[in-house]
Amino acid sequence: MNKTLIALFLTSLSLSAMATDATNCKAAGGAFLTGVVTTAPKFAAASETLQGVKLSHTHVSIKADQDGKTYDVAMDNVYAVDYVKNANSIPKSLGAIKIGDHLELCGELYTSGSAGIHWVHDNCNATPTKTAPNGWVSEVVNGLAGVNLERSQTYCYLWN
């Protein structure tokens, strides 16, 4: 009986935390998704360079908890805390994402090509909007979201 009550309590805490995160995401101008990773991280070479910094990406796919659809998640490597300038590989923090991991995302949904979400990173203290939210990528463990993997502000100067 006690184990059941504890399990129910922990479940209610995690659901409450996700509801709060969804509210926080909306307030930050973003669309909120959670889901299970279905593809390993894949490096996407930069198609643009700003002030000598290549803007590469890392992609994974998730199956969303909200609607069961598969979404491409496009993560900007320059916002990873361990990004190495102009590297042609995935930052270790993003490369640590594995198939079966559960992610929490706040960003901008898109439908060009397939359904996806991008802008899942810090917005460098700018006022958030629907097309430039103050987003995040966090791994969910035991029902609780971890730190934002896309929180670095090192390269914010590129957009100021």
VOMARFI-394001 format. One line per 3 residues: their letters; for each residue x, y, z of C-alpha. Coordinates in steps of 0.2 Angstrom, whole numbers, plus 5000, padded with zeros to 4 digits. Layout:
! residues N
A	X/Y/Z | ...
END
This chain:
! residues 160
MNK	5000/5000/5000 | 5014/5012/5005 | 5023/5009/4989
TLI	5008/5012/4978 | 5005/5028/4987 | 5023/5034/4985
ALF	5022/5029/4966 | 5006/5039/4964 | 5014/5054/4973
LTS	5029/5053/4962 | 5019/5052/4946 | 5008/5067/4951
LSL	5024/5077/4954 | 5031/5073/4937 | 5014/5077/4928
SAM	5014/5093/4938 | 5031/5097/4933 | 5028/5094/4915
ATD	5012/5105/4916 | 5022/5119/4923 | 5035/5117/4909
ATN	5022/5117/4896 | 5015/5134/4904 | 5033/5141/4905
CKA	5036/5136/4887 | 5020/5145/4881 | 5025/5160/4891
AGG	5042/5159/4882 | 5034/5160/4865 | 5036/5142/4861
AFL	5028/5126/4857 | 5030/5112/4870 | 5033/5094/4865
TGV	5039/5078/4875 | 5043/5062/4867 | 5054/5047/4865
VTT	5070/5048/4854 | 5068/5036/4839 | 5084/5040/4829
APK	5102/5043/4834 | 5109/5060/4833 | 5115/5065/4816
FAA	5127/5079/4812 | 5121/5092/4798 | 5135/5102/4791
ASE	5133/5121/4791 | 5124/5129/4777 | 5127/5146/4784
TLQ	5142/5155/4792 | 5141/5171/4803 | 5156/5181/4807
GVK	5167/5165/4803 | 5156/5153/4814 | 5149/5138/4805
LSH	5130/5136/4810 | 5129/5117/4810 | 5115/5107/4818
THV	5112/5090/4826 | 5096/5081/4822 | 5086/5067/4831
SIK	5068/5061/4828 | 5055/5059/4842 | 5038/5051/4844
ADQ	5028/5064/4853 | 5018/5060/4868 | 5005/5073/4864
DGK	5000/5066/4847 | 5010/5051/4843 | 5018/5060/4827
TYD	5036/5059/4823 | 5045/5076/4823 | 5062/5080/4817
VAM	5072/5090/4831 | 5084/5102/4824 | 5097/5108/4838
DNV	5109/5122/4834 | 5126/5116/4839 | 5132/5133/4844
YAV	5120/5133/4859 | 5127/5117/4866 | 5138/5121/4881
DYV	5152/5110/4874 | 5152/5116/4856 | 5169/5118/4848
KNA	5170/5132/4835 | 5168/5126/4817 | 5169/5107/4823
NSI	5163/5095/4810 | 5155/5083/4823 | 5141/5083/4836
PKS	5145/5091/4853 | 5147/5077/4866 | 5132/5083/4876
LGA	5120/5081/4861 | 5129/5065/4855 | 5125/5058/4872
IKI	5106/5057/4867 | 5101/5039/4864 | 5087/5030/4855
GDH	5074/5027/4869 | 5078/5043/4879 | 5064/5054/4883
LEL	5066/5073/4879 | 5056/5088/4883 | 5057/5102/4870
CGE	5052/5120/4869 | 5054/5128/4852 | 5046/5133/4836
LYT	5036/5120/4826 | 5038/5119/4807 | 5031/5109/4793
SGS	5043/5112/4778 | 5046/5094/4772 | 5041/5084/4787
AGI	5035/5090/4804 | 5048/5096/4816 | 5053/5108/4829
HWV	5068/5120/4830 | 5074/5135/4839 | 5075/5123/4854
HDN	5089/5134/4862 | 5091/5150/4873 | 5086/5166/4864
CNA	5101/5177/4871 | 5089/5187/4882 | 5079/5194/4868
TPT	5060/5196/4871 | 5053/5179/4866 | 5041/5177/4851
KTA	5032/5163/4842 | 5046/5163/4829 | 5060/5166/4841
PNG	5055/5158/4858 | 5067/5155/4873 | 5067/5137/4870
WVS	5076/5121/4877 | 5081/5103/4875 | 5081/5093/4891
EVV	5082/5075/4895 | 5068/5068/4906 | 5073/5056/4919
NGL	5061/5048/4932 | 5048/5061/4926 | 5059/5076/4929
AGV	5067/5087/4915 | 5086/5090/4917 | 5096/5105/4912
NLE	5094/5113/4895 | 5107/5106/4883 | 5105/5121/4872
RSQ	5109/5135/4885 | 5125/5142/4880 | 5126/5161/4877
TYC	5144/5161/4870 | 5139/5165/4853 | 5125/5176/4856
YLW	5135/5191/4849 | 5132/5184/4832 | 5114/5190/4832
N	5117/5206/4842
END
